[in-house]
Amino acid sequence: MKVARFVLKVVALSLTTAAVVCAIIAYWDKLTELGQNLFGKLQEKKACICKSEYDDYVE
């Protein structure tokens, strides 16, 4: 009985892994778009934080 439970756990783990991989492949374009948007927002925040105190003065 213990062997059967172990086999079922291995099968369940394999199916779960396959489902996650399929979901990543199916939504890859949306995931990359989300990542690019987050990266862009982080770059904007970094640009705001790194401003020089003399940027307001006109030369």
Secondary structure, 3 states (H helix, E strand, C coil): CHHHHHHHHHHHHHHHHHHHHHHHHHCHHHHHHHHHHHHHHHHHHHHHHCCCCCCCCCC
